[in-house]
Amino acid sequence: MIARRPASQRPGNRPSHVATGATGATGVVGPREPCPCGSGRRYKACHGERTRPAPVLRPFLGRRDEPDLVALRELVPSATAPLILVADHLAKHPEHADRRITLCTMLPQAAPALVREDGEILVAMQTALPGLDASRDIAGALLAALDAEPGNVMDAPAASSPRLVEQRPDGLAGLPRLTDLLDPAPLEITVHSGFGWWLPSSDDDSGPNQEVAAMLERANATVVPTVRLSAVPAAYWCHPSDRWHLRWALPLAAPAGTVTDAPAAASAAAADDDDHAADDDVARSEEALLDALARLAAAERLTVGPGSRFVGFFRADGLAVPVWDLAADTEAERCEEPAAALRLAYRAALADPTPLNAQERRVRAGLVGRSLTLR
């Protein structure tokens, strides 16, 4: 995965600036807090300047699988998911109907997208130079790849790079988002143990040449073993070095006043019964999410199995991602049942309307103190 520069965030500062995207408010950032772009500078000295466009805090807002998209961008080293273009786009561009498109975590040289010789398109979530809005960057790379000849690698700057956005009279608003291009059905994600999928399938057994094989070996050596749990959405077991962790990207409701678009509305309408049940997992705000975690921690129920320990959470692309240390040698399948039980307890805690008691408030303060903001 691409290294992200962590920037500590001090909750409780009086908010004074609202970072906005094309769809309205996406998050409140205090002037002395770290800028959401990850530069490490204070917001007022970076994108808080009136003359500079602010980064979009929740680029995948409106997708039911927003937590998984955040995970693919921030947590998962190697994964793929087939993409289906939305019907409106195909009606305008019928020539794209038969294109095979795969969303992936990372491509060689951190390229935004490439077109294989057979016409298949690979578009990446993790790139070397992201812009202000990951959704618009990915959409821009995808559209460029759809118009490119086979065998080409997309190497243009990010569509939402500050320099390009500042030159546009309509700013970010005129750029298409990934949510505008994709069918609303949730992605079918496959997590891989390496980057073998970089290479196209071959009819012979010749294999890659020596240079390509060496590149692939180096890339595979960086992959942290990762498994996506099946019992709960957007939860990923991983085994870095001699540690075992579980990271779970939790869903969050849209900020008040945010206007969602037609594809987002269609996403909710097209979801099946299981997806509707997942609405119980959606916290109405980060404050409500932290209250629920504090209730569980105070009751010693914030666990994903024997020997596990909740160590804190980080924020990524506007979502909270709790992290647990697991007991040594804990395999992914041993987390499934405890994670499913925790999901039920979390739902109940979210629905609890009573104010936090003194102990729960102390626990909550400790949770906030163990948070980091990645992006």
C-alpha positions as CSV (number, residue, x, y, z in Angstrom):
1,M,0.0,0.0,0.0
2,I,1.0,3.6,-0.4
3,A,2.4,5.1,2.8
4,R,0.1,7.7,4.2
5,R,1.4,10.5,6.4
6,P,-0.6,10.3,9.7
7,A,-1.7,13.6,11.1
8,S,-2.9,13.8,14.7
9,Q,-6.3,15.5,15.2
10,R,-7.4,17.2,18.4
11,P,-11.2,16.7,18.7
12,G,-12.9,19.4,20.7
13,N,-11.5,22.4,18.9
14,R,-14.2,24.9,18.1
15,P,-15.0,24.3,14.4
16,S,-15.0,27.3,12.1
17,H,-14.5,26.1,8.5
18,V,-16.6,23.7,6.5
19,A,-14.8,21.8,3.7
20,T,-17.2,21.5,0.8
21,G,-17.5,19.5,-2.4
22,A,-19.9,19.6,-5.2
23,T,-22.7,18.0,-3.2
24,G,-22.5,20.3,-0.2
25,A,-21.1,20.0,3.3
26,T,-18.7,17.1,3.8
27,G,-17.1,17.9,7.1
28,V,-16.1,20.6,9.6
29,V,-12.4,21.4,10.1
30,G,-11.1,23.8,12.7
31,P,-8.5,26.4,11.5
32,R,-5.8,25.0,13.8
33,E,-6.5,21.3,13.1
34,P,-4.5,19.3,10.6
35,C,-5.6,19.9,7.0
36,P,-7.5,16.8,5.7
37,C,-5.3,16.7,2.6
38,G,-2.6,15.0,4.7
39,S,0.1,17.7,4.2
40,G,0.7,18.0,8.0
41,R,0.1,21.7,7.9
42,R,-2.7,23.4,9.8
43,Y,-5.9,23.8,7.9
44,K,-5.8,27.6,8.0
45,A,-2.3,27.6,6.4
46,C,-3.2,25.0,3.7
47,H,-6.6,24.4,2.2
48,G,-8.3,26.7,4.7
49,E,-7.2,29.7,2.6
50,R,-10.1,31.2,0.8
51,T,-8.3,31.1,-2.5
52,R,-7.6,27.3,-2.4
53,P,-10.2,24.6,-3.0
54,A,-10.6,22.3,-0.1
55,P,-10.2,18.5,-0.3
56,V,-13.4,16.4,-0.3
57,L,-13.6,14.6,3.1
58,R,-15.9,11.8,2.0
59,P,-15.2,11.1,-1.7
60,F,-17.4,8.0,-1.9
61,L,-20.3,9.5,-0.1
62,G,-23.6,8.1,-1.5
63,R,-22.4,4.6,-2.2
64,R,-23.7,1.8,0.1
65,D,-20.3,0.2,-0.1
66,E,-18.5,3.4,0.9
67,P,-16.7,1.7,3.8
68,D,-15.3,-1.0,1.4
69,L,-14.1,1.7,-1.0
70,V,-12.4,3.5,1.8
71,A,-10.8,0.2,2.8
72,L,-9.5,-0.5,-0.7
73,R,-7.9,2.9,-0.8
74,E,-6.4,2.9,2.7
75,L,-6.2,-0.6,4.2
76,V,-6.0,-3.3,1.7
77,P,-2.7,-3.9,-0.3
78,S,-4.0,-6.1,-3.1
79,A,-7.6,-6.6,-4.2
80,T,-9.8,-6.4,-7.3
81,A,-13.5,-5.9,-8.1
82,P,-15.2,-6.0,-11.5
83,L,-17.0,-2.7,-12.4
84,I,-20.3,-2.2,-14.2
85,L,-21.0,1.2,-15.7
86,V,-24.3,2.9,-14.8
87,A,-27.1,2.6,-17.4
88,D,-27.2,6.4,-18.0
89,H,-23.6,6.3,-19.1
90,L,-24.0,3.3,-21.4
91,A,-27.1,4.9,-23.0
92,K,-24.9,7.9,-24.0
93,H,-21.8,5.7,-24.8
94,P,-23.0,2.3,-26.1
95,E,-19.5,1.6,-27.4
96,H,-18.5,1.1,-23.7
97,A,-21.1,-1.6,-23.1
98,D,-18.8,-4.6,-23.7
99,R,-15.7,-3.2,-22.0
100,R,-14.2,-5.2,-19.2
101,I,-13.3,-2.9,-16.3
102,T,-11.6,-3.9,-13.0
103,L,-11.2,-1.7,-10.0
104,C,-8.0,-2.5,-8.1
105,T,-6.0,-1.3,-5.2
106,M,-2.7,-0.5,-6.9
107,L,-1.1,-0.8,-10.3
108,P,2.6,-1.0,-11.3
109,Q,4.4,2.4,-10.7
110,A,1.2,3.5,-8.9
111,A,-0.4,4.3,-12.3
112,P,-4.0,5.6,-12.2
113,A,-5.2,3.2,-14.9
114,L,-4.1,1.1,-17.8
115,V,-5.6,-0.6,-20.8
116,R,-4.4,-4.2,-21.6
117,E,-3.7,-5.4,-25.1
118,D,-7.1,-7.2,-25.0
119,G,-8.9,-4.0,-24.1
120,E,-9.5,-4.8,-20.4
121,I,-9.2,-1.7,-18.2
122,L,-7.6,-1.7,-14.8
123,V,-8.2,1.4,-12.7
124,A,-6.5,2.0,-9.3
125,M,-7.7,3.3,-6.0
126,Q,-4.2,4.0,-4.7
127,T,-2.1,6.4,-6.8
128,A,1.2,8.3,-6.4
129,L,-0.3,11.8,-6.6
130,P,-3.9,12.0,-5.5
131,G,-5.9,15.2,-5.9
132,L,-8.6,16.8,-3.9
133,D,-11.3,14.2,-4.5
134,A,-10.4,10.5,-5.0
135,S,-13.8,9.8,-6.5
136,R,-13.2,12.3,-9.3
137,D,-9.6,11.2,-9.8
138,I,-10.7,7.6,-10.3
139,A,-13.5,8.7,-12.6
140,G,-11.1,10.8,-14.7
141,A,-8.7,7.9,-15.0
142,L,-11.5,5.5,-16.0
143,L,-12.9,7.9,-18.7
144,A,-9.4,8.4,-20.1
145,A,-8.9,4.7,-20.2
146,L,-12.2,4.1,-22.0
147,D,-11.0,6.4,-24.8
148,A,-7.4,5.1,-24.9
149,E,-6.0,2.5,-27.3
150,P,-5.0,-0.9,-26.0
151,G,-1.6,-1.1,-24.4
152,N,-1.6,2.4,-22.9
153,V,-0.9,3.5,-19.4
154,M,-2.7,6.6,-18.1
155,D,-0.1,9.0,-16.7
156,A,-2.0,12.3,-16.7
157,P,-2.2,14.3,-13.5
158,A,-5.1,13.6,-11.1
159,A,-8.3,15.1,-12.5
160,S,-8.9,16.9,-9.2
161,S,-5.3,18.2,-8.6
162,P,-5.4,21.7,-7.1
163,R,-3.6,23.2,-10.1
164,L,-6.2,21.9,-12.6
165,V,-9.2,22.6,-10.4
166,E,-8.1,26.2,-9.8
167,Q,-8.0,26.6,-13.6
168,R,-11.6,25.4,-14.1
169,P,-14.4,28.0,-13.9
170,D,-16.7,25.4,-12.3
171,G,-14.0,24.0,-10.0
172,L,-14.7,20.5,-8.7
173,A,-18.4,20.7,-9.5
174,G,-17.8,20.1,-13.2
175,L,-15.8,16.9,-12.8
176,P,-17.6,13.5,-12.9
177,R,-17.4,11.3,-9.8
178,L,-17.0,7.6,-9.6
179,T,-20.5,7.4,-8.1
180,D,-21.8,9.0,-11.3
181,L,-20.3,6.3,-13.5
182,L,-20.9,3.1,-11.6
183,D,-23.9,0.8,-11.3
184,P,-25.3,1.2,-7.7
185,A,-24.9,-2.5,-6.8
186,P,-22.2,-3.0,-4.1
187,L,-18.8,-4.2,-5.4
188,E,-17.8,-7.9,-5.3
189,I,-14.4,-7.6,-3.8
190,T,-11.7,-10.3,-4.1
191,V,-8.6,-9.9,-1.8
192,H,-5.4,-11.4,-3.2
193,S,-2.2,-12.6,-1.5
194,G,0.0,-10.9,-4.1
195,F,-0.1,-8.9,-7.4
196,G,-0.2,-11.9,-9.8
197,W,-3.3,-10.3,-11.3
198,W,-1.2,-7.6,-12.7
199,L,-0.2,-10.0,-15.4
200,P,-2.8,-10.9,-18.1
201,S,-3.7,-14.6,-18.4
202,S,-1.6,-16.4,-21.0
203,D,-2.3,-19.4,-23.2
204,D,1.2,-20.8,-22.8
205,D,3.4,-21.6,-19.9
206,S,6.2,-19.2,-20.8
207,G,5.5,-16.9,-17.8
208,P,6.8,-13.3,-17.5
209,N,10.3,-12.3,-18.5
210,Q,13.0,-11.9,-16.0
211,E,12.5,-8.2,-15.4
212,V,8.8,-8.5,-15.0
213,A,9.2,-11.4,-12.7
214,A,11.6,-9.5,-10.5
215,M,9.2,-6.5,-10.3
216,L,6.4,-8.8,-9.3
217,E,8.5,-10.5,-6.6
218,R,9.4,-7.1,-5.1
219,A,5.8,-6.0,-5.1
220,N,4.6,-9.3,-3.6
221,A,7.1,-8.9,-0.8
222,T,5.4,-5.7,0.4
223,V,1.9,-7.3,0.7
224,V,0.6,-7.7,4.2
225,P,-1.5,-10.9,4.4
226,T,-5.1,-9.6,4.5
227,V,-8.6,-11.3,4.5
228,R,-12.0,-9.7,4.2
229,L,-14.4,-11.1,6.7
230,S,-17.7,-12.5,5.4
231,A,-19.7,-12.1,8.6
232,V,-19.6,-8.3,8.6
233,P,-19.1,-5.8,5.9
234,A,-15.8,-3.8,5.4
235,A,-13.9,-5.7,8.1
236,Y,-10.4,-6.8,7.3
237,W,-8.1,-9.2,9.2
238,C,-4.4,-8.6,8.6
239,H,-1.1,-10.0,9.7
240,P,1.8,-7.5,9.6
241,S,5.1,-9.0,10.7
242,D,4.5,-10.7,14.1
243,R,1.2,-8.9,14.8
244,W,-2.4,-9.7,14.1
245,H,-5.1,-7.0,13.6
246,L,-8.7,-6.5,12.7
247,R,-9.7,-3.2,11.0
248,W,-13.3,-2.4,10.5
249,A,-14.5,0.6,8.4
250,L,-17.8,1.7,9.9
251,P,-20.6,3.3,7.9
252,L,-21.7,6.8,8.6
253,A,-24.8,8.8,7.5
254,A,-24.5,11.7,5.2
255,P,-23.9,15.0,6.9
256,A,-27.0,17.1,7.5
257,G,-27.8,19.2,4.5
258,T,-25.9,17.0,2.0
259,V,-27.7,16.5,-1.3
260,T,-27.3,13.0,-2.7
261,D,-27.5,12.3,-6.4
262,A,-29.7,10.0,-8.5
263,P,-27.2,7.1,-8.5
264,A,-27.0,7.2,-4.8
265,A,-30.7,7.1,-4.4
266,A,-30.8,4.2,-6.9
267,S,-28.3,2.4,-4.7
268,A,-30.6,2.4,-1.8
269,A,-33.6,1.4,-4.0
270,A,-31.7,-1.5,-5.6
271,A,-30.3,-3.0,-2.4
272,D,-31.7,-6.3,-1.3
273,D,-33.1,-7.3,2.2
274,D,-29.6,-8.0,3.6
275,D,-28.4,-4.6,2.5
276,H,-31.5,-2.9,4.1
277,A,-30.7,-4.7,7.4
278,A,-27.2,-3.0,7.2
279,D,-28.9,0.3,7.7
280,D,-29.0,-0.5,11.4
281,D,-25.2,-0.2,11.3
282,V,-25.2,3.3,10.1
283,A,-24.4,5.9,12.7
284,R,-26.1,9.2,12.3
285,S,-22.8,11.1,13.1
286,E,-19.3,10.4,14.3
287,E,-20.5,11.6,17.8
288,A,-23.1,8.8,17.9
289,L,-20.6,6.3,16.6
290,L,-18.1,7.2,19.4
291,D,-20.9,7.0,22.0
292,A,-21.8,3.5,20.8
293,L,-18.1,2.4,21.0
294,A,-17.8,3.9,24.5
295,R,-20.9,2.0,25.7
296,L,-19.4,-1.2,24.5
297,A,-15.9,-0.6,25.9
298,A,-17.3,0.4,29.3
299,A,-19.3,-2.9,29.3
300,E,-16.1,-4.8,28.2
301,R,-17.9,-5.9,25.0
302,L,-15.7,-4.1,22.5
303,T,-14.0,-7.3,21.6
304,V,-13.5,-9.6,18.6
305,G,-12.6,-12.8,20.4
306,P,-10.5,-14.1,23.2
307,G,-7.2,-12.2,23.7
308,S,-8.3,-9.3,21.4
309,R,-7.8,-5.7,22.5
310,F,-9.3,-2.6,21.1
311,V,-6.4,-0.1,20.5
312,G,-8.2,2.9,19.0
313,F,-9.4,4.1,15.7
314,F,-8.3,6.2,12.8
315,R,-10.2,8.4,10.4
316,A,-9.9,7.8,6.6
317,D,-11.9,9.6,3.9
318,G,-14.4,10.8,6.5
319,L,-15.1,7.4,8.1
320,A,-14.0,5.9,11.4
321,V,-12.0,2.7,11.3
322,P,-11.7,0.9,14.7
323,V,-8.6,-1.3,15.1
324,W,-8.1,-4.4,17.4
325,D,-5.0,-6.2,18.3
326,L,-5.7,-10.0,18.1
327,A,-4.2,-12.8,20.1
328,A,-1.1,-14.4,18.5
329,D,-1.8,-16.8,15.7
330,T,-5.5,-15.7,15.4
331,E,-6.6,-16.6,11.9
332,A,-9.2,-14.7,10.1
333,E,-11.9,-17.4,10.4
334,R,-11.7,-17.2,14.2
335,C,-12.8,-13.5,14.0
336,E,-16.0,-14.2,12.1
337,E,-18.3,-15.3,14.9
338,P,-17.0,-12.7,17.4
339,A,-17.3,-9.9,14.8
340,A,-20.9,-10.9,14.0
341,A,-21.7,-10.8,17.7
342,L,-20.0,-7.4,18.0
343,R,-22.0,-6.1,15.1
344,L,-25.3,-6.9,16.9
345,A,-24.1,-5.3,20.1
346,Y,-22.9,-2.2,18.1
347,R,-26.4,-1.9,16.6
348,A,-28.0,-2.0,20.0
349,A,-25.6,0.6,21.3
350,L,-26.3,2.9,18.4
351,A,-30.0,2.6,19.2
352,D,-29.6,3.4,22.9
353,P,-31.0,6.9,23.5
354,T,-29.9,7.3,27.1
355,P,-27.0,9.7,27.9
356,L,-23.6,8.3,28.6
357,N,-22.9,7.8,32.3
358,A,-19.7,9.0,34.0
359,Q,-17.7,5.9,33.3
360,E,-18.8,5.8,29.7
361,R,-17.8,9.5,29.2
362,R,-14.4,8.7,30.6
363,V,-14.0,5.8,28.3
364,R,-15.2,7.9,25.4
365,A,-12.5,10.6,26.1
366,G,-9.9,7.8,26.1
367,L,-11.2,6.6,22.7
368,V,-10.9,10.1,21.2
369,G,-7.4,10.4,22.6
370,R,-6.3,7.3,20.7
371,S,-7.4,8.5,17.3
372,L,-5.4,9.4,14.2
373,T,-6.5,11.0,10.9
374,L,-5.0,9.5,7.8
375,R,-6.9,11.6,5.3
